[in-house]
């Protein structure tokens, strides 16, 4: 069976165009690579497959929770040392006044756990790169929050 391109020009037979013999680079009539037999399959040895594996997503989720917990501890330490006016987050300030440090811990860690579980579910339903990148952002936000509260000022080398 001869194939022709959009203009009607002969491009060759199916065997020549898609190189079903297994050799060559398997380019189709448009110059693009031919699709593999299973378009949903991805090799497990690629960096992208490893970086979005369920194990890595679970690890990033735990790191995000740890970073948010460090942010919580550093903000509570800051409030205990400098008073409630040192906290710039108005929502956290209202919760701190009405429910105390335990209420702040429950709300912050509960919200962090909810967000992590939603992102892990997002990875499960087919969006692992979006989940991985969002979890990386959550880890960075927690670390930056902990550093901005001055949790490492006693460990500073200068």
Helices and strands as residue ranges (DSSP letters): E 2-4, E 10-13, H 14-18, H 47-51, H 54-82, G 84-86, H 90-124, H 128-148, G 153-155
